Amino acid sequence: MEAALDTNIQYLSGVGPKRAALYHKLDIHTIRDLLYYFPRAYIDLSSPCFIADAPPWEICAVRARVVAKSSPQYVRKGMTIFKVKVADDSGSMLITFFNAKFTVEALKYDEEYIFYGKIGGSLLRKEMHAPAIYPASLPSAFIPVYPLTQGLSSKMIAANISQALHLLDENLPDPLPASIRQKYQLCHLHFALKNIHLPTDRESVEIARRRLIFEELLMLSLSLHTVRDDTFSQTSYLCKNVDLSPFLAQLPFQLTGAQQRAISDVCSDLQKSTPMNRLVQGDVGSGKTMVAAAAAFVAFQNGYLSALMAPTEILAQQHFQGLSRLLSPLGMRVALLCGSMTAKEKRDVKERIALGMVDLVIGTHALISEDVDLPNLALVVTDEQHRFGVGQRTKLSEKSDHPHTLVMSATPIPRTLALMIYGDLDVSIIDELPPHRQPVKTYVISSKLKERAYNFLKEHLDRGLQGYIVCPLVEAMENSPVNLQNAEEYADQLARGPFINYRVGVLHGKMRPKDKERIMDAFASGEIQLLVSTTVIEVGVDVPNAVIMMIENAERFGLSQLHQLRGRVGRGSQQSYCILVSDNKNPETKERLEVMHQTNDGFKVAEYDLKARGPGDFLGKRQHGLPQLKIADLTTNMDLLTQAQQAAEELKGFVNLNEGEKQLLQQAISRILSHVGEQLN
């Protein structure tokens, strides 16, 4: 039976090579893939209403018989209208079809059908336009509705799935052991697959859904357990307790309570024989870098090397400058290693590291190059960790013998998603902002109010403050929509027009690293008053004097990205502002941007973003190594996630399973890992 499910879908009756190619667009290649392609919704035909009771302007099901058909009306070339009169014991209704000759011809006089569509007309004369039509005697009152691609209809998919279900044997092997099904009250796989596609009632759907959601979350949890095989290893870098007084005395400010707790957590971890595996998560500007600095100081006091990897050169250089000022007076030797450095500069840094003349090395992907030797590496810190692939993060740790790992994220990850991705990490949350920081005020405006926004910006520039304007594009592209702003042209227009009397700079990712550094230095020193940029400033840019950020075409960015960008202002004691410019009329887009207006809480923003976009798009599939979930929802299935993770703990090592159960479970895990593995490279 397992082998039959893995048969190529083109050999299923009614499919063939052409339709199989369409299915491939939906990532459906086998009969198993098809059976695990779940409906996104159901049309409920269980309680059709009488024509007289049909609610105006609402979608509903009406059971009625065909009593009359009018002659076709040829409105214009390519448009023919057909009208059909249907009736029941309560009254009659006129149905209009467009270019549907064969549909109308197939309707038989005096035969009952169920018509599903929006009711129009008036209370006395009901109408319906182009409804879906179903036989009155349906095997199931719940009609599945599937996500589609061009060339495949929901009816086609349902017909092919019906064929596939006929192949299912009631003795279908179930990858969930009987003990797990019994403990968590889950139905058998055969019942679940049959009733998710052809349910007899609403209760059957819910029983099937619960089972399939649990299975998906359990298999994913077990897969991630398999990936994390180093969790319980021993580290070669056991750190002794260190007096942090010299480090704390160097700080130009008082640590928040949340920072103190996180540092305490880290110091405790560094003294254990198992490697530290900790996520420090905090909103933008919450001071996570000080936690990493304290950890590096502890490693230094124990005679060990630390490495901090940042996703961009701007951020790496900023860390280097800030941490050098803080740690050099304590005797720590800090070095920078970036791809844009000259060959000689890189060679010199690598030699110093190899000779033990560096205590903290800060860099980008250059740190994981094969020719970079990191002797005595006890601590690996990854900043903005979600921007690295899983494989890139592990490569740095592999340069040492089970070093301690600290990952930092200013992208607030909802608790549900964090549990799934970081199930083996301890989490420290920095939920306090430094004193004297004021929440950023956020406004959503249309381009009609842009002139007022410019004047507001000028008022602040005239007071000696600074601002950003963020654009979605670097430069105008041939196929880009005409209304999208690009940084280069926009900066030129502003410098020649409304901001002719101000110092305007431009920054984007295509510039050479030296030029980026020059622009950022000029902005940090106040030489540039207004910086027009792309999202290259999303992380790490810290200019307390910048108090206004205007984001053009705000609808083009994800909410979490907008929140990151907003975090570039509000870093000083002055009141700061974020102005989102969008002319998009889509109600969902307006609602999304309104979330930014309503809250500065990054976790609330992230929860909304996750729900709207799903985990695959929330962080980017390549960054987090999670395959797209097919039926589970990490924002609403928290209880099942908790149970699935509990079951995963029980099943680790396949204890108390017979050989058949072990084999089925291993096969299911391998299928998930084949997806996760694509993300590890």
MARGU-547270 format. One record per residue (C-alpha): x, y, z; residue number from 1; chain. Coordinates in steps of 0.05 Angstrom, whole numbers, always signed. Layout:
      c1      c2      c3    i  ch
       X       Y       Z  NUM   A
...
***
This chain:
      c1      c2      c3    i  ch
      +0      +0      +0    1   A
     +58     +48     +17    2   A
     +88     +36     -52    3   A
     +21     +48     -87    4   A
     +16    +117     -53    5   A
     +84    +136     -81    6   A
     +62    +121    -153    7   A
     +71    +179    -202    8   A
      +6    +218    -207    9   A
      +4    +214    -283   10   A
     -13    +140    -278   11   A
     -77    +156    -240   12   A
    -139    +145    -283   13   A
    -160    +211    -314   14   A
     -94    +248    -304   15   A
     -40    +233    -356   16   A
     +24    +274    -371   17   A
     -10    +341    -387   18   A
     -52    +345    -324   19   A
      +7    +317    -284   20   A
     +48    +377    -307   21   A
      -6    +423    -279   22   A
      -5    +385    -213   23   A
     +70    +393    -210   24   A
     +58    +469    -204   25   A
     +21    +453    -139   26   A
     +79    +409    -116   27   A
     +37    +346    -127   28   A
     +78    +290    -158   29   A
     +51    +226    -128   30   A
     -16    +197    -106   31   A
      +5    +209     -34   32   A
     +17    +283     -50   33   A
     -53    +287     -80   34   A
     -85    +255     -19   35   A
     -48    +304     +25   36   A
     -71    +363     -16   37   A
    -126    +387     +30   38   A
    -187    +430     +16   39   A
    -181    +503     +36   40   A
    -256    +505     +51   41   A
    -322    +468     +41   42   A
    -388    +488      +9   43   A
    -442    +468     +58   44   A
    -503    +441     +22   45   A
    -531    +404     +83   46   A
    -588    +454     +95   47   A
    -613    +484     +29   48   A
    -666    +537     +39   49   A
    -732    +551      +5   50   A
    -732    +604     -49   51   A
    -778    +649      -7   52   A
    -730    +645     +52   53   A
    -666    +657     +13   54   A
    -631    +718     +45   55   A
    -620    +775      -6   56   A
    -547    +789     -26   57   A
    -520    +729     +12   58   A
    -490    +665     -15   59   A
    -534    +605      -1   60   A
    -558    +537     -27   61   A
    -627    +531     -57   62   A
    -660    +465     -75   63   A
    -708    +474    -133   64   A
    -733    +441    -198   65   A
    -724    +468    -269   66   A
    -791    +493    -297   67   A
    -772    +536    -357   68   A
    -714    +556    -403   69   A
    -714    +618    -447   70   A
    -682    +624    -515   71   A
    -610    +647    -514   72   A
    -599    +722    -519   73   A
    -539    +745    -561   74   A
    -518    +809    -526   75   A
    -454    +820    -566   76   A
    -399    +781    -599   77   A
    -372    +731    -550   78   A
    -429    +741    -499   79   A
    -492    +698    -497   80   A
    -541    +700    -439   81   A
    -585    +641    -418   82   A
    -643    +646    -369   83   A
    -672    +588    -330   84   A
    -733    +590    -284   85   A
    -732    +544    -224   86   A
    -785    +534    -170   87   A
    -802    +500    -105   88   A
    -864    +498     -61   89   A
    -849    +569     -35   90   A
    -840    +606    -101   91   A
    -797    +614    -163   92   A
    -729    +644    -181   93   A
    -696    +666    -245   94   A
    -625    +642    -257   95   A
    -579    +676    -309   96   A
    -520    +639    -341   97   A
    -466    +671    -385   98   A
    -437    +632    -444   99   A
    -459    +567    -412  100   A
    -496    +532    -468  101   A
    -476    +461    -447  102   A
    -491    +473    -374  103   A
    -562    +497    -390  104   A
    -574    +441    -440  105   A
    -554    +390    -386  106   A
    -609    +415    -339  107   A
    -670    +370    -344  108   A
    -742    +396    -337  109   A
    -778    +378    -271  110   A
    -713    +351    -242  111   A
    -688    +377    -175  112   A
    -619    +408    -167  113   A
    -582    +447    -113  114   A
    -562    +517    -138  115   A
    -507    +551     -98  116   A
    -494    +625    -108  117   A
    -510    +696     -86  118   A
    -584    +715     -83  119   A
    -602    +779    -120  120   A
    -665    +813    -146  121   A
    -717    +834     -95  122   A
    -760    +804     -39  123   A
    -815    +789     -90  124   A
    -771    +768    -148  125   A
    -709    +728    -129  126   A
    -651    +720    -178  127   A
    -585    +684    -180  128   A
    -526    +694    -229  129   A
    -481    +637    -252  130   A
    -490    +591    -192  131   A
    -453    +525    -180  132   A
    -501    +467    -194  133   A
    -502    +401    -157  134   A
    -548    +339    -162  135   A
    -602    +338    -109  136   A
    -579    +269     -86  137   A
    -506    +282     -67  138   A
    -464    +228     -32  139   A
    -437    +284     +13  140   A
    -468    +351     +32  141   A
    -399    +381     +41  142   A
    -365    +399     -25  143   A
    -289    +409     -18  144   A
    -259    +472     -48  145   A
    -185    +465     -66  146   A
    -130    +517     -79  147   A
    -122    +520    -154  148   A
     -74    +534    -210  149   A
     -93    +555    -281  150   A
    -118    +495    -320  151   A
    -142    +456    -258  152   A
    -212    +466    -230  153   A
    -236    +445    -161  154   A
    -282    +394    -194  155   A
    -222    +362    -232  156   A
    -182    +357    -168  157   A
    -241    +328    -130  158   A
    -252    +276    -185  159   A
    -179    +255    -184  160   A
    -178    +251    -108  161   A
    -241    +208    -110  162   A
    -202    +160    -156  163   A
    -143    +160    -108  164   A
    -188    +146     -49  165   A
    -215     +84     -84  166   A
    -143     +58     -82  167   A
    -140     +64      -7  168   A
    -146      +0     +31  169   A
    -179      +1     +99  170   A
    -116     -34    +123  171   A
     -75     +26    +101  172   A
     -11     +28    +144  173   A
     -15     +86    +193  174   A
     +51    +122    +210  175   A
     +23    +141    +279  176   A
     +32     +83    +327  177   A
     -33     +56    +357  178   A
     -10     +77    +427  179   A
      -4    +150    +405  180   A
     -71    +149    +369  181   A
    -104    +121    +431  182   A
     -71    +168    +480  183   A
     -86    +231    +440  184   A
    -155    +207    +415  185   A
    -138    +208    +341  186   A
    -174    +172    +285  187   A
    -140    +124    +237  188   A
    -106    +152    +175  189   A
    -156    +117    +129  190   A
    -215    +153    +162  191   A
    -177    +219    +163  192   A
    -160    +220     +89  193   A
    -229    +197     +68  194   A
    -266    +248    +110  195   A
    -222    +307     +98  196   A
    -240    +301     +23  197   A
    -309    +269     +25  198   A
    -339    +285     +94  199   A
    -408    +260    +112  200   A
    -419    +317    +162  201   A
    -383    +374    +199  202   A
    -362    +329    +256  203   A
    -326    +281    +209  204   A
    -287    +340    +180  205   A
    -265    +362    +249  206   A
    -243    +292    +270  207   A
    -203    +284    +205  208   A
    -172    +353    +211  209   A
    -150    +343    +282  210   A
    -116    +278    +265  211   A
     -80    +307    +203  212   A
     -58    +371    +239  213   A
     -30    +329    +296  214   A
      +6    +284    +247  215   A
     +38    +342    +211  216   A
     +62    +376    +274  217   A
     +87    +311    +304  218   A
    +127    +292    +242  219   A
    +156    +361    +238  220   A
    +175    +359    +312  221   A
    +208    +291    +303  222   A
    +245    +315    +241  223   A
    +273    +375    +278  224   A
    +294    +330    +335  225   A
    +332    +289    +284  226   A
    +366    +351    +256  227   A
    +387    +373    +326  228   A
    +431    +315    +343  229   A
    +483    +357    +380  230   A
    +438    +382    +435  231   A
    +465    +337    +490  232   A
    +538    +337    +471  233   A
    +594    +358    +518  234   A
    +631    +423    +507  235   A
    +706    +431    +513  236   A
    +697    +503    +538  237   A
    +672    +501    +610  238   A
    +675    +572    +636  239   A
    +690    +591    +708  240   A
    +649    +644    +744  241   A
    +672    +714    +726  242   A
    +667    +781    +762  243   A
    +628    +826    +714  244   A
    +642    +890    +753  245   A
    +696    +916    +705  246   A
    +649    +903    +646  247   A
    +589    +937    +679  248   A
    +632    +996    +700  249   A
    +650   +1008    +626  250   A
    +577   +1015    +605  251   A
    +555   +1086    +591  252   A
    +485   +1070    +616  253   A
    +446   +1028    +667  254   A
    +424    +959    +642  255   A
    +350    +945    +643  256   A
    +323    +890    +687  257   A
    +310    +847    +625  258   A
    +382    +855    +602  259   A
    +408    +836    +671  260   A
    +365    +773    +671  261   A
    +389    +754    +601  262   A
    +462    +764    +621  263   A
    +450    +722    +683  264   A
    +420    +666    +640  265   A
    +480    +668    +593  266   A
    +532    +667    +649  267   A
    +497    +608    +680  268   A
    +497    +570    +614  269   A
    +571    +583    +601  270   A
    +588    +548    +667  271   A
    +553    +483    +646  272   A
    +586    +423    +613  273   A
    +534    +420    +558  274   A
    +540    +475    +505  275   A
    +497    +537    +514  276   A
    +442    +539    +463  277   A
    +405    +604    +477  278   A
    +362    +652    +437  279   A
    +361    +724    +461  280   A
    +299    +755    +432  281   A
    +280    +828    +439  282   A
    +248    +884    +402  283   A
    +288    +933    +361  284   A
    +331    +977    +406  285   A
    +323    +934    +468  286   A
    +398    +924    +478  287   A
    +412    +852    +458  288   A
    +483    +869    +437  289   A
    +502    +883    +510  290   A
    +483    +811    +527  291   A
    +530    +786    +472  292   A
    +585    +833    +497  293   A
    +578    +806    +568  294   A
    +583    +734    +542  295   A
    +645    +751    +501  296   A
    +676    +783    +563  297   A
    +664    +720    +604  298   A
    +696    +677    +549  299   A
    +756    +726    +546  300   A
    +766    +721    +621  301   A
    +769    +646    +613  302   A
    +821    +652    +557  303   A
    +775    +636    +500  304   A
    +758    +666    +432  305   A
    +688    +690    +412  306   A
    +660    +702    +343  307   A
    +600    +746    +324  308   A
    +570    +737    +255  309   A
    +525    +792    +227  310   A
    +484    +788    +162  311   A
    +509    +853    +131  312   A
    +575    +891    +128  313   A
    +541    +954    +154  314   A
    +518    +917    +216  315   A
    +585    +881    +225  316   A
    +623    +947    +221  317   A
    +574    +980    +270  318   A
    +584    +922    +319  319   A
    +659    +927    +310  320   A
    +661   +1002    +325  321   A
    +613    +998    +384  322   A
    +643    +936    +416  323   A
    +715    +959    +405  324   A
    +699   +1023    +444  325   A
    +668    +982    +500  326   A
    +715    +922    +505  327   A
    +784    +948    +485  328   A
    +793    +986    +551  329   A
    +782    +919    +585  330   A
    +841    +889    +549  331   A
    +801    +853    +495  332   A
    +829    +851    +425  333   A
    +772    +859    +375  334   A
    +780    +846    +300  335   A
    +736    +854    +239  336   A
    +733    +805    +180  337   A
    +689    +824    +120  338   A
    +686    +805     +47  339   A
    +700    +875     +23  340   A
    +768    +880     +58  341   A
    +830    +875     +15  342   A
    +865    +809      +9  343   A
    +922    +836     +52  344   A
    +874    +861    +106  345   A
    +839    +793    +108  346   A
    +905    +756    +111  347   A
    +930    +798    +169  348   A
    +866    +788    +209  349   A
    +867    +713    +196  350   A
    +939    +708    +218  351   A
    +925    +746    +282  352   A
    +866    +701    +298  353   A
    +907    +638    +284  354   A
    +963    +663    +330  355   A
    +914    +675    +387  356   A
    +921    +751    +382  357   A
    +846    +764    +377  358   A
    +794    +755    +432  359   A
    +731    +773    +393  360   A
    +725    +770    +318  361   A
    +665    +804    +285  362   A
    +647    +790    +213  363   A
    +598    +770    +159  364   A
    +595    +705    +119  365   A
    +670    +713    +111  366   A
    +678    +680    +180  367   A
    +654    +613    +153  368   A
    +704    +610     +96  369   A
    +746    +546     +97  370   A
    +812    +584    +105  371   A
    +789    +619    +169  372   A
    +819    +582    +229  373   A
    +786    +599    +296  374   A
    +828    +565    +350  375   A
    +799    +561    +420  376   A
    +731    +585    +395  377   A
    +686    +579    +456  378   A
    +628    +625    +438  379   A
    +590    +634    +373  380   A
    +542    +693    +369  381   A
    +495    +700    +309  382   A
    +460    +767    +303  383   A
    +395    +774    +265  384   A
    +400    +698    +259  385   A
    +337    +690    +216  386   A
    +374    +723    +158  387   A
    +423    +664    +153  388   A
    +408    +596    +126  389   A
    +409    +539    +177  390   A
    +472    +511    +144  391   A
    +509    +577    +149  392   A
    +496    +580    +224  393   A
    +520    +510    +236  394   A
    +583    +519    +194  395   A
    +609    +571    +243  396   A
    +597    +525    +302  397   A
    +632    +468    +266  398   A
    +697    +507    +268  399   A
    +703    +487    +341  400   A
    +689    +428    +388  401   A
    +617    +440    +410  402   A
    +623    +515    +426  403   A
    +570    +554    +464  404   A
    +518    +585    +418  405   A
    +480    +650    +427  406   A
    +432    +672    +374  407   A
    +400    +741    +374  408   A
    +338    +765    +339  409   A
    +305    +832    +335  410   A
    +250    +802    +292  411   A
    +199    +783    +344  412   A
    +181    +710    +330  413   A
    +112    +691    +358  414   A
    +116    +640    +414  415   A
     +83    +586    +371  416   A
    +134    +592    +315  417   A
    +192    +599    +364  418   A
    +171    +534    +397  419   A
    +174    +499    +330  420   A
    +239    +528    +304  421   A
    +277    +533    +370  422   A
    +248    +475    +409  423   A
    +318    +458    +434  424   A
    +339    +529    +452  425   A
    +330    +564    +517  426   A
    +299    +632    +506  427   A
    +314    +698    +541  428   A
    +266    +753    +523  429   A
    +286    +826    +531  430   A
    +218    +859    +539  431   A
    +240    +927    +566  432   A
    +265    +986    +526  433   A
    +322   +1029    +555  434   A
    +297   +1088    +597  435   A
    +280   +1154    +563  436   A
    +258   +1119    +499  437   A
    +190   +1142    +474  438   A
    +145   +1097    +431  439   A
    +149   +1115    +357  440   A
     +84   +1148    +331  441   A
     +63   +1115    +266  442   A
     +16   +1144    +213  443   A
     -11   +1116    +148  444   A
     -23   +1168     +93  445   A
     -37   +1170     +18  446   A
     +10   +1204     -31  447   A
     -39   +1263     -32  448   A
     -12   +1283     +37  449   A
     +61   +1275     +18  450   A
     +73   +1350     +14  451   A
     +50   +1358     +86  452   A
     +96   +1300    +105  453   A
    +155   +1335     +71  454   A
    +140   +1399    +110  455   A
    +136   +1359    +175  456   A
    +204   +1328    +158  457   A
    +235   +1396    +142  458   A
    +212   +1424    +210  459   A
    +252   +1369    +244  460   A
    +313   +1377    +199  461   A
    +312   +1452    +214  462   A
    +318   +1434    +288  463   A
    +383   +1396    +274  464   A
    +350   +1328    +272  465   A
    +353   +1276    +216  466   A
    +308   +1230    +177  467   A
    +302   +1171    +129  468   A
    +260   +1159     +68  469   A
    +257   +1085     +48  470   A
    +241   +1062     -23  471   A
    +225    +991     -48  472   A
    +272    +995    -108  473   A
    +345   +1014    -119  474   A
    +334   +1041    -189  475   A
    +279   +1043    -241  476   A
    +272    +975    -275  477   A
    +242    +960    -343  478   A
    +185    +918    -315  479   A
    +173    +953    -249  480   A
    +105    +986    -238  481   A
    +106   +1061    -253  482   A
     +83   +1081    -184  483   A
    +141   +1047    -147  484   A
    +194   +1095    -119  485   A
    +267   +1079    -131  486   A
    +321   +1106     -85  487   A
    +368   +1136    -137  488   A
    +317   +1177    -177  489   A
    +277   +1196    -115  490   A
    +339   +1222     -79  491   A
    +357   +1264    -140  492   A
    +285   +1291    -146  493   A
    +284   +1310     -72  494   A
    +353   +1343     -74  495   A
    +333   +1385    -134  496   A
    +262   +1399    -110  497   A
    +230   +1401     -41  498   A
    +296   +1389      -4  499   A
    +341   +1433     -47  500   A
    +366   +1470     +14  501   A
    +383   +1406     +53  502   A
    +439   +1355     +50  503   A
    +409   +1292     +18  504   A
    +445   +1225     +13  505   A
    +428   +1158     -19  506   A
    +444   +1088      +4  507   A
    +428   +1020     -27  508   A
    +453    +948     -30  509   A
    +485    +954     -99  510   A
    +536   +1006     -76  511   A
    +607    +984     -61  512   A
    +620    +970     +12  513   A
    +669   +1028     +18  514   A
    +616   +1076     -10  515   A
    +563   +1049     +37  516   A
    +610   +1059     +96  517   A
    +625   +1130     +73  518   A
    +551   +1148     +67  519   A
    +534   +1117    +135  520   A
    +592   +1154    +168  521   A
    +568   +1219    +137  522   A
    +497   +1206    +162  523   A
    +520   +1186    +232  524   A
    +562   +1250    +238  525   A
    +504   +1294    +215  526   A
    +537   +1314    +150  527   A
    +477   +1283    +113  528   A
    +409   +1306    +140  529   A
    +362   +1263     +99  530   A
    +381   +1193     +78  531   A
    +342   +1162     +20  532   A
    +352   +1087     +24  533   A
    +328   +1017      +8  534   A
    +318    +965     +62  535   A
    +394    +960     +70  536   A
    +384   +1001    +134  537   A
    +334    +949    +161  538   A
    +383    +921    +212  539   A
    +438    +950    +255  540   A
    +437   +1023    +235  541   A
    +438   +1064    +300  542   A
    +434   +1140    +293  543   A
    +398   +1168    +354  544   A
    +391   +1236    +321  545   A
    +347   +1207    +265  546   A
    +275   +1216    +288  547   A
    +231   +1210    +225  548   A
    +224   +1152    +177  549   A
    +180   +1157    +115  550   A
    +168   +1091     +78  551   A
    +144   +1096      +6  552   A
     +99   +1041     -23  553   A
     +91   +1013     +47  554   A
     +44    +959     +21  555   A
    +105    +926     -13  556   A
    +136    +906     +53  557   A
    +118    +853    +104  558   A
     +95    +878    +172  559   A
    +156    +849    +208  560   A
    +201    +885    +158  561   A
    +163    +950    +168  562   A
    +172    +941    +243  563   A
    +247    +930    +234  564   A
    +252    +992    +191  565   A
    +212   +1033    +242  566   A
    +263   +1010    +294  567   A
    +316   +1054    +261  568   A
    +283   +1115    +293  569   A
    +264   +1124    +365  570   A
    +334   +1107    +388  571   A
    +345   +1172    +426  572   A
    +305   +1213    +476  573   A
    +268   +1254    +423  574   A
    +197   +1236    +401  575   A
    +202   +1198    +335  576   A
    +154   +1185    +278  577   A
    +143   +1134    +223  578   A
    +101   +1154    +163  579   A
     +76   +1098    +118  580   A
     +57   +1122     +48  581   A
      +9   +1078      +8  582   A
     -45   +1089     -44  583   A
     -66   +1016     -44  584   A
    -142   +1010     -36  585   A
    -144    +936     -19  586   A
    -182    +928     +48  587   A
    -134    +873     +72  588   A
     -74    +918     +57  589   A
    -106    +976     +94  590   A
    -120    +931    +154  591   A
     -48    +906    +153  592   A
     -18    +976    +154  593   A
     -67    +997    +208  594   A
     -34    +945    +253  595   A
     +29    +987    +249  596   A
     -10   +1049    +269  597   A
     -42   +1014    +328  598   A
     +18    +981    +362  599   A
     +93    +987    +373  600   A
     +94    +917    +403  601   A
    +136    +875    +356  602   A
    +106    +810    +381  603   A
     +36    +833    +365  604   A
     +59    +855    +296  605   A
     +93    +788    +286  606   A
     +32    +748    +307  607   A
     -11    +785    +256  608   A
     +43    +777    +202  609   A
     +49    +703    +216  610   A
     -25    +692    +212  611   A
     -31    +732    +147  612   A
     +29    +702    +111  613   A
     +45    +635    +143  614   A
    +113    +612    +170  615   A
    +143    +600    +101  616   A
    +137    +673     +81  617   A
    +143    +702    +151  618   A
    +218    +688    +156  619   A
    +232    +663     +86  620   A
    +235    +589     +73  621   A
    +311    +587     +64  622   A
    +323    +621    +131  623   A
    +286    +576    +179  624   A
    +287    +507    +147  625   A
    +213    +494    +157  626   A
    +173    +463    +100  627   A
    +107    +497     +86  628   A
     +53    +470    +131  629   A
      -5    +439     +92  630   A
     -61    +439    +143  631   A
     -34    +461    +211  632   A
     -37    +534    +231  633   A
     +15    +555    +282  634   A
     -29    +613    +305  635   A
     -91    +573    +321  636   A
     -67    +502    +334  637   A
     -25    +517    +396  638   A
     -57    +462    +438  639   A
     -43    +409    +385  640   A
     +28    +435    +376  641   A
     +40    +425    +451  642   A
     +11    +355    +448  643   A
     +50    +337    +385  644   A
    +116    +360    +417  645   A
     +99    +319    +479  646   A
     +87    +258    +434  647   A
    +152    +272    +398  648   A
    +189    +268    +464  649   A
    +155    +201    +478  650   A
    +174    +173    +410  651   A
    +246    +196    +409  652   A
    +290    +135    +399  653   A
    +228     +94    +378  654   A
    +225     +61    +446  655   A
    +166     +14    +456  656   A
    +151      +9    +382  657   A
    +150     -55    +341  658   A
    +191     -62    +278  659   A
    +132     -45    +232  660   A
    +115     +18    +271  661   A
    +188     +40    +271  662   A
    +194     +31    +196  663   A
    +130     +71    +181  664   A
    +151    +127    +228  665   A
    +221    +130    +199  666   A
    +193    +134    +128  667   A
    +147    +191    +147  668   A
    +204    +229    +181  669   A
    +248    +219    +120  670   A
    +196    +251     +75  671   A
    +195    +313    +120  672   A
    +271    +314    +125  673   A
    +277    +313     +49  674   A
    +242    +382     +50  675   A
    +280    +407    +111  676   A
    +345    +383     +80  677   A
    +335    +430     +21  678   A
    +337    +488     +71  679   A
    +401    +464    +105  680   A
    +446    +477     +45  681   A
***
